[in-house]
């Protein structure tokens, strides 16, 4: 049985998804993938599948095996495409936060932590 893909990358005019994948990527992820495929300038990034969210709650708030490695691979791919001396310092703060902390369970907690990292430079 093939391993289920959980992280879908988009950037440089190609995406690992499209508008037909709303069930897998969610509405925003599917639309970002579609815009990328159409050649609309979209900053590179990746979408974590909706299946990860479902698995998280089905497994007593534990992430599925292998998700950390998939996110790390997505971040490495993203890092190659961004200018680390440019305005993407917030992206780097997010990367560092995700790699050194448990993934937050609420979006507001994540936003708060990342904004502290980006503002004060402390991780």
C-alpha positions as YAML, in Angstrom:
chain: A
units: angstrom
residues:
- id: 1
  name: UNK
  ca: [0.00, 0.00, 0.00]
- id: 2
  name: UNK
  ca: [1.39, 3.41, -0.99]
- id: 3
  name: UNK
  ca: [1.98, 6.00, 1.70]
- id: 4
  name: UNK
  ca: [-0.64, 8.74, 1.72]
- id: 5
  name: UNK
  ca: [0.66, 12.15, 0.69]
- id: 6
  name: UNK
  ca: [0.00, 14.84, 3.30]
- id: 7
  name: UNK
  ca: [1.98, 17.87, 2.08]
- id: 8
  name: UNK
  ca: [1.34, 19.41, -1.35]
- id: 9
  name: UNK
  ca: [3.81, 21.99, -2.67]
- id: 10
  name: UNK
  ca: [3.10, 24.91, -5.00]
- id: 11
  name: UNK
  ca: [5.55, 27.35, -6.54]
- id: 12
  name: UNK
  ca: [7.49, 28.30, -9.66]
- id: 13
  name: UNK
  ca: [4.38, 27.94, -11.83]
- id: 14
  name: UNK
  ca: [3.52, 24.35, -10.82]
- id: 15
  name: UNK
  ca: [1.51, 22.80, -8.06]
- id: 16
  name: UNK
  ca: [0.97, 19.32, -6.67]
- id: 17
  name: UNK
  ca: [-2.78, 19.84, -6.83]
- id: 18
  name: UNK
  ca: [-5.57, 21.76, -8.53]
- id: 19
  name: UNK
  ca: [-9.06, 23.18, -8.01]
- id: 20
  name: UNK
  ca: [-10.60, 19.70, -8.19]
- id: 21
  name: UNK
  ca: [-8.83, 18.67, -4.96]
- id: 22
  name: UNK
  ca: [-10.87, 20.71, -2.45]
- id: 23
  name: UNK
  ca: [-11.64, 17.60, -0.41]
- id: 24
  name: UNK
  ca: [-7.91, 16.95, 0.02]
- id: 25
  name: UNK
  ca: [-6.45, 20.47, 0.08]
- id: 26
  name: UNK
  ca: [-9.34, 22.46, 1.47]
- id: 27
  name: UNK
  ca: [-10.75, 25.40, -0.46]
- id: 28
  name: UNK
  ca: [-7.82, 27.76, 0.09]
- id: 29
  name: UNK
  ca: [-5.19, 25.11, -0.71]
- id: 30
  name: UNK
  ca: [-6.99, 24.01, -3.87]
- id: 31
  name: UNK
  ca: [-7.36, 27.61, -5.03]
- id: 32
  name: UNK
  ca: [-3.68, 28.42, -4.38]
- id: 33
  name: UNK
  ca: [-2.71, 25.33, -6.37]
- id: 34
  name: UNK
  ca: [-5.05, 26.28, -9.21]
- id: 35
  name: UNK
  ca: [-3.80, 29.88, -9.36]
- id: 36
  name: UNK
  ca: [-0.21, 28.61, -9.43]
- id: 37
  name: UNK
  ca: [-1.03, 26.20, -12.28]
- id: 38
  name: UNK
  ca: [-2.68, 29.04, -14.22]
- id: 39
  name: UNK
  ca: [0.49, 31.12, -13.97]
- id: 40
  name: UNK
  ca: [-0.90, 33.70, -11.56]
- id: 41
  name: UNK
  ca: [1.97, 34.97, -9.38]
- id: 42
  name: UNK
  ca: [1.55, 33.21, -6.04]
- id: 43
  name: UNK
  ca: [4.35, 33.08, -3.47]
- id: 44
  name: UNK
  ca: [5.60, 29.50, -3.09]
- id: 45
  name: UNK
  ca: [4.31, 27.41, -0.24]
- id: 46
  name: UNK
  ca: [2.66, 24.16, 0.67]
- id: 47
  name: UNK
  ca: [-0.65, 22.91, 1.94]
- id: 48
  name: UNK
  ca: [-1.07, 20.26, 4.61]
- id: 49
  name: UNK
  ca: [-3.95, 17.99, 3.61]
- id: 50
  name: UNK
  ca: [-7.30, 18.00, 5.36]
- id: 51
  name: UNK
  ca: [-6.65, 14.33, 6.15]
- id: 52
  name: UNK
  ca: [-3.99, 15.37, 8.64]
- id: 53
  name: UNK
  ca: [-6.57, 17.35, 10.61]
- id: 54
  name: UNK
  ca: [-8.99, 14.44, 10.60]
- id: 55
  name: UNK
  ca: [-6.26, 11.99, 11.63]
- id: 56
  name: UNK
  ca: [-5.15, 14.33, 14.43]
- id: 57
  name: UNK
  ca: [-8.56, 14.25, 16.07]
- id: 58
  name: UNK
  ca: [-9.17, 10.57, 15.35]
- id: 59
  name: UNK
  ca: [-5.85, 9.70, 17.05]
- id: 60
  name: UNK
  ca: [-6.42, 11.53, 20.34]
- id: 61
  name: UNK
  ca: [-4.72, 14.75, 19.17]
- id: 62
  name: UNK
  ca: [-1.59, 13.05, 17.83]
- id: 63
  name: UNK
  ca: [-0.28, 13.80, 14.36]
- id: 64
  name: UNK
  ca: [0.00, 10.98, 11.84]
- id: 65
  name: UNK
  ca: [3.35, 9.25, 11.49]
- id: 66
  name: UNK
  ca: [5.64, 10.90, 8.98]
- id: 67
  name: UNK
  ca: [3.98, 14.32, 8.95]
- id: 68
  name: UNK
  ca: [6.97, 16.05, 10.54]
- id: 69
  name: UNK
  ca: [9.29, 14.69, 7.85]
- id: 70
  name: UNK
  ca: [6.90, 15.78, 5.08]
- id: 71
  name: UNK
  ca: [6.63, 19.29, 6.54]
- id: 72
  name: UNK
  ca: [10.43, 19.47, 6.88]
- id: 73
  name: UNK
  ca: [10.81, 18.47, 3.23]
- id: 74
  name: UNK
  ca: [8.27, 21.14, 2.22]
- id: 75
  name: UNK
  ca: [10.12, 23.76, 4.26]
- id: 76
  name: UNK
  ca: [13.46, 22.83, 2.69]
- id: 77
  name: UNK
  ca: [11.95, 23.10, -0.78]
- id: 78
  name: UNK
  ca: [10.42, 26.45, 0.15]
- id: 79
  name: UNK
  ca: [13.68, 27.70, 1.63]
- id: 80
  name: UNK
  ca: [15.42, 27.14, -1.73]
- id: 81
  name: UNK
  ca: [12.92, 29.44, -3.44]
- id: 82
  name: UNK
  ca: [12.86, 32.40, -1.05]
- id: 83
  name: UNK
  ca: [15.33, 35.21, -0.56]
- id: 84
  name: UNK
  ca: [16.49, 34.78, 3.03]
- id: 85
  name: UNK
  ca: [17.74, 38.38, 3.06]
- id: 86
  name: UNK
  ca: [14.44, 39.75, 1.80]
- id: 87
  name: UNK
  ca: [11.01, 40.25, 3.33]
- id: 88
  name: UNK
  ca: [10.48, 36.54, 3.94]
- id: 89
  name: UNK
  ca: [11.92, 36.66, 7.46]
- id: 90
  name: UNK
  ca: [8.47, 35.81, 8.82]
- id: 91
  name: UNK
  ca: [8.53, 32.62, 6.76]
- id: 92
  name: UNK
  ca: [11.84, 31.73, 8.36]
- id: 93
  name: UNK
  ca: [10.41, 32.50, 11.80]
- id: 94
  name: UNK
  ca: [7.49, 30.17, 11.08]
- id: 95
  name: UNK
  ca: [9.89, 27.48, 9.88]
- id: 96
  name: UNK
  ca: [12.00, 27.74, 13.01]
- id: 97
  name: UNK
  ca: [8.92, 27.75, 15.24]
- id: 98
  name: UNK
  ca: [7.49, 24.63, 13.60]
- id: 99
  name: UNK
  ca: [10.77, 22.78, 13.76]
- id: 100
  name: UNK
  ca: [11.45, 23.55, 17.44]
- id: 101
  name: UNK
  ca: [7.98, 23.43, 18.99]
- id: 102
  name: UNK
  ca: [5.00, 21.18, 19.09]
- id: 103
  name: UNK
  ca: [2.57, 22.15, 16.36]
- id: 104
  name: UNK
  ca: [-0.05, 24.39, 18.02]
- id: 105
  name: UNK
  ca: [-3.58, 23.12, 18.32]
- id: 106
  name: UNK
  ca: [-5.24, 26.48, 17.72]
- id: 107
  name: UNK
  ca: [-4.57, 28.96, 14.91]
- id: 108
  name: UNK
  ca: [-4.56, 31.92, 17.33]
- id: 109
  name: UNK
  ca: [-1.80, 30.31, 19.41]
- id: 110
  name: UNK
  ca: [0.29, 29.78, 16.28]
- id: 111
  name: UNK
  ca: [-0.21, 33.36, 15.08]
- id: 112
  name: UNK
  ca: [0.72, 34.72, 18.50]
- id: 113
  name: UNK
  ca: [3.89, 32.61, 18.78]
- id: 114
  name: UNK
  ca: [5.05, 33.35, 15.23]
- id: 115
  name: UNK
  ca: [4.46, 37.08, 15.61]
- id: 116
  name: UNK
  ca: [6.56, 37.05, 18.79]
- id: 117
  name: UNK
  ca: [9.34, 35.28, 16.89]
- id: 118
  name: UNK
  ca: [9.19, 37.67, 13.97]
- id: 119
  name: UNK
  ca: [8.98, 40.77, 16.18]
- id: 120
  name: UNK
  ca: [11.54, 39.97, 18.84]
- id: 121
  name: UNK
  ca: [13.72, 37.46, 17.01]
- id: 122
  name: UNK
  ca: [13.43, 35.00, 19.86]
- id: 123
  name: UNK
  ca: [12.50, 31.44, 19.18]
...
